Amino acid sequence: MDNNPTHHQCIVCIGSNYHKRENLAFARQKLSELFSAICFAPEQETQPLYFKNQTLFSNQVAIFFSEKREEEVIKILKEIERFAGRQPGDKEEEKVCLDIDLLLYDNRILKPEDWEREYVQQSLSSLHFPLCIK
C-alpha cells in the first residue's frame, strides 16, 4: 500500500440492513471513485445489535489512504450515506440504508467498540492488516 507520509491510513466499516446488496455496491463505487487503491474485505452478514428488527446486516471493511484530514473524510462518508437515501428518522424504524464509519485514522482507533467486533477483526485479517494498533 501507500507509504507517503502525507497520506493518512483509513479503515472504514460499511453496513446496511435495507437493500443491502445495492447499498453496499453503491458505497464501494463511491469510495473507489474518491479514494484510489482502496481495498475491500469480503462482505459478511451479521446479526443486528441493539435492534428488535432481526433483519441481518451486510457489512464490509475497507482500507485506503487519503490526503484529507479526519474531519473531511468523515464528512465525505456522511455525504455518501445521504446519497444512498439515509434519513434522520430511519434509526427509529431500525432501517439502515447505509452506515459508513471511520474506524481508524492513521494509528488512532476512533470507534473501539466497533473495532473489536469479530467480523471487523476477521476482515482486517483478510486484508492482511497488522493487528498491533494501540
Secondary structure, DSSP 8 states (H G I E B T S, - for coil): ----TTSEEEEEEEEESSSHHHHHHHHHHHHHHHSTT-EE---EEE--SS-S----EEEEEEEEEESS-HHHHHHHHHHHHHHTT--GGGTTTT--S-EEEEEEETTEES-HHHHTSHHHHHHHHHTT--S---
